[in-house]
Amino acid sequence: MSRIGEKAYNLIFNNCEHFKNWVLTGEDISKQVASIGTSVAISGIMLYLLGEGSDNKALKKGGTVILTILVFIIIIAFLMWQPRETKDKDLRE
């Protein structure tokens, strides 16, 4: 009930999976967001390191671009994030 009318949706910090997990477990986490972010970060790091190790500038540049885009997405999502102001724990007790 505490989240009826909430308008703090955020693709990375407060999406529908966060809400579903909050309803079921009390923790607003998203395994999908964590998995995708981790996969993209590992891919970018691996491309960068492969480019660095083989002196392949295209691979290194590709890794740098992927990591830069990931950082920008996180920064934009963080700037758009509006934390909830309700005290969820108190309402569940």
DSSP file with accessible surface (Angstrom, degrees, kcal/mol):
  #  RESIDUE AA STRUCTURE BP1 BP2  ACC     N-H-->O    O-->H-N    N-H-->O    O-->H-N    TCO  KAPPA ALPHA  PHI   PSI    X-CA   Y-CA   Z-CA
    1    1 A M    >         0   0  189      0, 0.0     3,-1.4     0, 0.0     0, 0.0   0.000 360.0 360.0 360.0 -29.9    0.0    0.0    0.0
    2    2 A S  T 3   +     0   0   28      1,-0.3    84,-0.1    86,-0.1    86,-0.0   0.704 360.0  48.4 -66.9 -17.1    2.9    2.3    0.7
    3    3 A R  T >  S+     0   0   16      3,-0.1     3,-2.0     2,-0.1    -1,-0.3   0.366  75.2 126.7-107.7   7.6    3.9    2.4   -2.9
    4    4 A I  T <  S+     0   0  128     -3,-1.4     3,-0.1     1,-0.3     0, 0.0  -0.451  83.9  13.4 -65.0 128.8    0.5    3.1   -4.5
    5    5 A G  T 3  S+     0   0   61      1,-0.3    -1,-0.3    -2,-0.2    -2,-0.1   0.477  88.8 157.9  83.8   3.2    0.9    6.2   -6.7
    6    6 A E    <   -     0   0   65     -3,-2.0    -1,-0.3     1,-0.1     3,-0.1  -0.347  23.1-173.8 -62.3 137.3    4.7    6.1   -6.6
    7    7 A K        +     0   0  184      1,-0.1    -1,-0.1    -3,-0.1    -3,-0.0  -0.133  51.6 107.5-123.7  35.9    6.3    7.9   -9.6
    8    8 A A        +     0   0    9      2,-0.0    74,-0.3    73,-0.0    -1,-0.1  -0.046  41.6 154.9-105.8  32.1    9.9    7.0   -9.0
    9    9 A Y        +     0   0  146     -3,-0.1     2,-0.3    72,-0.1     6,-0.2  -0.339  11.7 170.4 -62.4 137.7   10.3    4.5  -11.8
   10   10 A N  B  >  -A   14   0A   9      4,-1.6     4,-2.1     1,-0.1    -2,-0.0  -0.945  35.4-136.8-150.8 127.5   13.8    4.1  -13.1
   11   11 A L  T  4 S+     0   0  121     -2,-0.3     4,-0.2     1,-0.2    -1,-0.1   0.839 104.1  27.6 -55.6 -34.4   15.0    1.5  -15.5
   12   12 A I  T  4 S+     0   0   37      2,-0.1    -1,-0.2    -3,-0.1     3,-0.2   0.853 133.0  27.3 -98.5 -39.4   18.2    0.8  -13.5
   13   13 A F  T  4 S+     0   0   62      1,-0.2    -2,-0.2    64,-0.1    -1,-0.1   0.660 132.4  16.9-102.4 -18.8   17.4    1.6   -9.9
   14   14 A N  B  < S+A   10   0A   5     -4,-2.1    -4,-1.6    69,-0.0    -1,-0.2  -0.343  79.1 142.4-156.3  67.4   13.6    1.1   -9.5
   15   15 A N     >  -     0   0   12     -4,-0.2     4,-2.0    -6,-0.2     5,-0.2  -0.310  67.5 -82.3-101.8-172.1   12.0   -0.9  -12.3
   16   16 A C  H  > S+     0   0   95      1,-0.2     4,-2.6     2,-0.2     5,-0.2   0.840 128.1  53.8 -64.5 -32.1    9.2   -3.5  -12.3
   17   17 A E  H  > S+     0   0   25      2,-0.2     4,-2.5     1,-0.2    12,-0.3   0.903 106.4  52.6 -69.5 -37.2   11.5   -6.3  -11.2
   18   18 A H  H  > S+     0   0   13      2,-0.2     4,-2.2     1,-0.2    11,-0.3   0.940 111.7  47.0 -57.6 -45.9   12.7   -4.3   -8.2
   19   19 A F  H  X S+     0   0   93     -4,-2.0     4,-2.6     2,-0.2    -2,-0.2   0.934 110.8  50.6 -63.9 -46.2    9.0   -3.8   -7.3
   20   20 A K  H  X S+     0   0  100     -4,-2.6     4,-2.4     1,-0.2     5,-0.2   0.938 113.0  46.0 -58.4 -46.0    8.2   -7.5   -7.7
   21   21 A N  H  X>S+     0   0   19     -4,-2.5     4,-3.1     8,-0.3     6,-0.8   0.875 110.7  53.6 -66.5 -34.6   11.1   -8.5   -5.5
   22   22 A W  H  X5S+     0   0   21     -4,-2.2     4,-1.3    -5,-0.2    -1,-0.2   0.925 110.3  47.4 -64.3 -42.2   10.2   -5.9   -2.9
   23   23 A V  H  <5S+     0   0   85     -4,-2.6    -2,-0.2     1,-0.2    -1,-0.2   0.928 121.3  36.3 -64.0 -43.5    6.7   -7.3   -2.7
   24   24 A L  H  <5S+     0   0  126     -4,-2.4    -2,-0.2    -5,-0.2    -1,-0.2   0.849 138.4   9.8 -80.6 -36.2    7.9  -10.9   -2.4
   25   25 A T  H  <5S-     0   0   88     -4,-3.1    -3,-0.2     2,-0.2    -2,-0.2   0.550  91.8-114.8-122.9 -16.0   11.0  -10.5   -0.3
   26   26 A G  S  <<S+     0   0   25     -4,-1.3     2,-0.5    -5,-0.8    -4,-0.2   0.399  85.1 106.1  89.9  -3.6   11.2   -7.0    1.0
   27   27 A E        -     0   0  118     -6,-0.8     2,-1.5     2,-0.1    -2,-0.2  -0.942  63.2-147.2-112.1 124.9   14.4   -6.3   -1.0
   28   28 A D        +     0   0   59     -2,-0.5     2,-0.3    -7,-0.1   -10,-0.2  -0.642  47.6 137.3 -93.1  83.9   14.1   -4.1   -4.1
   29   29 A I        -     0   0   73     -2,-1.5     2,-0.4   -11,-0.3    -8,-0.3  -0.855  42.9-149.4-123.1 158.6   16.7   -5.7   -6.3
   30   30 A S     >  -     0   0    9     -2,-0.3     4,-2.0     1,-0.1     5,-0.2  -0.932   7.1-172.4-131.9 109.6   16.9   -6.6  -10.0
   31   31 A K  H  > S+     0   0  144     -2,-0.4     4,-2.7     1,-0.2     5,-0.2   0.835  89.1  58.3 -67.7 -31.3   19.0   -9.6  -11.0
   32   32 A Q  H  > S+     0   0  124      2,-0.2     4,-2.7     1,-0.2     5,-0.3   0.939 107.1  45.5 -64.0 -46.3   18.4   -8.7  -14.6
   33   33 A V  H  > S+     0   0   40      1,-0.2     4,-2.7     2,-0.2     5,-0.3   0.934 114.8  48.3 -63.2 -43.6   19.9   -5.2  -14.2
   34   34 A A  H  X S+     0   0   57     -4,-2.0     4,-2.5     1,-0.2     5,-0.2   0.923 113.3  47.5 -63.3 -42.6   22.8   -6.6  -12.3
   35   35 A S  H  X S+     0   0   71     -4,-2.7     4,-2.6     2,-0.2    -2,-0.2   0.926 114.2  45.6 -65.7 -45.5   23.4   -9.4  -14.8
   36   36 A I  H  X S+     0   0  110     -4,-2.7     4,-2.7     2,-0.2     5,-0.3   0.941 114.4  48.2 -65.5 -45.5   23.3   -7.1  -17.9
   37   37 A G  H  X S+     0   0   26     -4,-2.7     4,-2.4    -5,-0.3    -2,-0.2   0.927 113.8  47.1 -61.0 -42.4   25.5   -4.5  -16.2
   38   38 A T  H  X S+     0   0   79     -4,-2.5     4,-2.8    -5,-0.3     5,-0.2   0.926 112.6  49.5 -65.0 -44.2   28.0   -7.1  -15.2
   39   39 A S  H  X S+     0   0   69     -4,-2.6     4,-2.5    -5,-0.2    -2,-0.2   0.917 112.6  46.6 -62.2 -44.7   28.0   -8.7  -18.7
   40   40 A V  H  X S+     0   0   54     -4,-2.7     4,-2.6     2,-0.2    -1,-0.2   0.927 113.5  48.9 -65.0 -43.2   28.5   -5.4  -20.5
   41   41 A A  H  X S+     0   0   26     -4,-2.4     4,-2.6    -5,-0.3     5,-0.2   0.935 112.5  47.3 -62.8 -44.7   31.3   -4.3  -18.1
   42   42 A I  H  X S+     0   0   93     -4,-2.8     4,-2.9     1,-0.2     5,-0.2   0.915 111.9  51.3 -63.5 -41.6   33.1   -7.6  -18.5
   43   43 A S  H  X S+     0   0   63     -4,-2.5     4,-2.6    -5,-0.2     5,-0.2   0.930 111.7  46.7 -60.8 -46.1   32.7   -7.4  -22.3
   44   44 A G  H  X S+     0   0    0     -4,-2.6     4,-2.4     2,-0.2    -2,-0.2   0.921 114.0  47.3 -62.5 -43.5   34.2   -3.9  -22.4
   45   45 A I  H  X S+     0   0   81     -4,-2.6     4,-2.9    -5,-0.2     5,-0.2   0.926 112.5  49.6 -64.1 -43.4   37.1   -4.8  -20.1
   46   46 A M  H  X S+     0   0   98     -4,-2.9     4,-2.9     2,-0.2     5,-0.2   0.922 111.3  48.4 -63.7 -44.1   37.8   -8.0  -22.1
   47   47 A L  H  X S+     0   0   53     -4,-2.6     4,-2.5    -5,-0.2    -1,-0.2   0.931 113.2  48.5 -60.2 -44.7   37.8   -6.1  -25.4
   48   48 A Y  H  X S+     0   0   79     -4,-2.4     4,-2.5    -5,-0.2    -2,-0.2   0.944 114.1  45.1 -60.4 -47.6   40.1   -3.4  -23.9
   49   49 A L  H  X S+     0   0   97     -4,-2.9     4,-2.9     2,-0.2     5,-0.2   0.884 112.3  51.1 -67.2 -38.7   42.5   -5.9  -22.5
   50   50 A L  H  X S+     0   0   98     -4,-2.9     4,-2.0    -5,-0.2     6,-0.4   0.915 112.7  47.1 -62.1 -42.5   42.6   -8.0  -25.7
   51   51 A G  H  X>S+     0   0    1     -4,-2.5     5,-1.3    -5,-0.2     4,-0.7   0.902 113.6  48.1 -64.6 -39.3   43.3   -4.8  -27.7
   52   52 A E  H  <5S+     0   0   87     -4,-2.5     3,-0.5    -5,-0.2    -2,-0.2   0.923 114.3  45.7 -66.4 -44.5   46.0   -3.8  -25.2
   53   53 A G  H  <5S+     0   0   69     -4,-2.9    -2,-0.2     1,-0.2    -1,-0.2   0.822 121.5  36.1 -70.9 -31.7   47.6   -7.3  -25.3
   54   54 A S  H  <5S-     0   0   73     -4,-2.0    -1,-0.2    -5,-0.2    -2,-0.2   0.373 105.2-120.2-103.3   5.6   47.6   -7.7  -29.0
   55   55 A D  T  <5 +     0   0  142     -4,-0.7     2,-0.9    -3,-0.5    -3,-0.2   0.782  62.0 150.1  56.7  28.7   48.2   -4.1  -29.9
   56   56 A N     >< -     0   0   69     -5,-1.3     4,-2.0    -6,-0.4    -1,-0.2  -0.807  29.8-169.2 -92.4 103.7   44.9   -4.1  -31.8
   57   57 A K  H  > S+     0   0  175     -2,-0.9     4,-2.7     1,-0.2     5,-0.2   0.817  82.0  59.0 -66.0 -29.6   43.7   -0.5  -31.5
   58   58 A A  H  > S+     0   0   74      2,-0.2     4,-2.5     1,-0.2    -1,-0.2   0.920 108.0  45.0 -67.2 -42.7   40.2   -1.3  -32.8
   59   59 A L  H  > S+     0   0   55      2,-0.2     4,-2.5    -3,-0.2    -2,-0.2   0.927 114.5  49.1 -64.4 -43.8   39.6   -3.8  -30.0
   60   60 A K  H  X S+     0   0   71     -4,-2.0     4,-2.3     1,-0.2    -2,-0.2   0.926 113.0  46.9 -62.1 -43.6   41.0   -1.4  -27.4
   61   61 A K  H  X S+     0   0  150     -4,-2.7     4,-2.7     2,-0.2    -1,-0.2   0.909 110.3  53.1 -65.5 -41.4   38.8    1.4  -28.7
   62   62 A G  H  X S+     0   0   27     -4,-2.5     4,-2.4     2,-0.2    -2,-0.2   0.919 110.1  48.0 -59.5 -44.6   35.7   -0.8  -28.8
   63   63 A G  H  X S+     0   0    0     -4,-2.5     4,-2.4     2,-0.2     5,-0.2   0.914 111.7  50.1 -62.3 -41.3   36.3   -1.7  -25.2
   64   64 A T  H  X S+     0   0   59     -4,-2.3     4,-2.5     2,-0.2    -2,-0.2   0.914 110.8  49.2 -63.9 -42.2   36.8    1.9  -24.2
   65   65 A V  H  X S+     0   0   69     -4,-2.7     4,-2.7     2,-0.2     5,-0.2   0.933 111.2  49.4 -63.8 -45.6   33.6    2.9  -26.1
   66   66 A I  H  X S+     0   0   54     -4,-2.4     4,-2.4     1,-0.2    -2,-0.2   0.939 113.9  45.2 -60.0 -46.9   31.5    0.2  -24.4
   67   67 A L  H  X S+     0   0   48     -4,-2.4     4,-2.3     2,-0.2    -1,-0.2   0.897 112.6  51.3 -66.1 -38.0   32.8    1.1  -20.9
   68   68 A T  H  X S+     0   0   62     -4,-2.5     4,-2.5    -5,-0.2    -2,-0.2   0.931 110.8  47.9 -64.4 -44.8   32.2    4.8  -21.6
   69   69 A I  H  X S+     0   0   93     -4,-2.7     4,-2.6     2,-0.2    -2,-0.2   0.920 110.8  52.3 -62.0 -42.9   28.7    4.3  -22.7
   70   70 A L  H  X S+     0   0   30     -4,-2.4     4,-2.3    -5,-0.2    -2,-0.2   0.928 109.6  48.7 -59.6 -44.3   28.0    2.1  -19.6
   71   71 A V  H  X S+     0   0   79     -4,-2.3     4,-2.7     1,-0.2    -1,-0.2   0.928 111.4  49.8 -63.1 -43.1   29.3    4.8  -17.3
   72   72 A F  H  X S+     0   0  122     -4,-2.5     4,-2.8     2,-0.2     5,-0.2   0.903 109.5  51.3 -63.2 -40.6   27.1    7.4  -19.0
   73   73 A I  H  X S+     0   0   85     -4,-2.6     4,-2.7     2,-0.2     5,-0.2   0.929 111.8  47.2 -61.6 -43.7   24.0    5.2  -18.7
   74   74 A I  H  X S+     0   0   82     -4,-2.3     4,-2.6    -5,-0.2    -2,-0.2   0.926 112.8  49.0 -65.1 -42.5   24.7    4.8  -15.0
   75   75 A I  H  X S+     0   0   79     -4,-2.7     4,-2.5     2,-0.2    -2,-0.2   0.942 113.2  46.7 -63.0 -45.7   25.3    8.5  -14.5
   76   76 A I  H  X S+     0   0   93     -4,-2.8     4,-1.9     1,-0.2    -2,-0.2   0.934 113.3  48.6 -63.4 -44.6   22.1    9.4  -16.4
   77   77 A A  H  X S+     0   0    9     -4,-2.7     4,-1.0    -5,-0.2    -1,-0.2   0.911 112.1  49.8 -62.4 -40.2   20.0    6.8  -14.5
   78   78 A F  H  < S+     0   0  121     -4,-2.6     3,-0.5     1,-0.2    -1,-0.2   0.916 109.6  50.5 -65.3 -40.7   21.5    8.0  -11.2
   79   79 A L  H  < S+     0   0  135     -4,-2.5    -1,-0.2     1,-0.2    -2,-0.2   0.839 114.0  45.2 -67.1 -29.7   20.6   11.7  -12.0
   80   80 A M  H  < S+     0   0  126     -4,-1.9    -1,-0.2    -5,-0.2    -2,-0.2   0.615  89.8 112.2 -86.5 -12.3   17.1   10.7  -12.9
   81   81 A W     <  -     0   0   94     -4,-1.0   -72,-0.1    -3,-0.5   -71,-0.1  -0.385  46.1-169.5 -69.4 133.7   16.6    8.5   -9.8
   82   82 A Q        -     0   0  120    -74,-0.3     3,-0.1    -2,-0.1    -1,-0.1  -0.931  19.6-137.8-122.7 104.7   14.2    9.6   -7.2
   83   83 A P        -     0   0   79      0, 0.0     2,-0.1     0, 0.0   -69,-0.0  -0.262  26.1-103.1 -62.8 148.3   14.4    7.6   -4.0
   84   84 A R        -     0   0   60      1,-0.1   -81,-0.0   -76,-0.1   -78,-0.0  -0.410  21.6-154.4 -68.1 148.9   11.2    6.6   -2.3
   85   85 A E        +     0   0  189     -2,-0.1     2,-0.2    -3,-0.1    -1,-0.1   0.384  60.7 100.2-106.8   3.2   10.3    8.5    0.8
   86   86 A T  S    S-     0   0   60    -84,-0.1     2,-1.0     1,-0.1     3,-0.2  -0.499  74.9-123.6 -88.5 160.2    8.2    5.9    2.5
   87   87 A K     >  +     0   0  150      1,-0.2     4,-1.3    -2,-0.2     3,-0.3  -0.767  30.9 179.8-103.1  86.9    9.4    3.7    5.3
   88   88 A D  H  > S+     0   0   20     -2,-1.0     4,-1.4     1,-0.2     3,-0.2   0.869  75.2  57.1 -58.3 -40.9    8.7    0.3    3.8
   89   89 A K  H  > S+     0   0  145      1,-0.2     4,-1.0     2,-0.2     3,-0.4   0.919 104.4  52.0 -61.0 -43.2   10.0   -1.7    6.8
   90   90 A D  H  4 S+     0   0   94     -3,-0.3     3,-0.3     1,-0.2    -1,-0.2   0.869 108.1  52.1 -62.5 -35.0    7.6    0.0    9.2
   91   91 A L  H  < S+     0   0  108     -4,-1.3    -1,-0.2     1,-0.2    -2,-0.2   0.788 107.2  51.9 -74.7 -26.9    4.6   -0.8    7.0
   92   92 A R  H  <        0   0  121     -4,-1.4    -1,-0.2    -3,-0.4    -2,-0.2   0.678 360.0 360.0 -81.8 -19.0    5.4   -4.5    6.8
   93   93 A E     <        0   0  165     -4,-1.0    -3,-0.0    -3,-0.3    -4,-0.0  -0.274 360.0 360.0 -78.5 360.0    5.7   -5.0   10.5
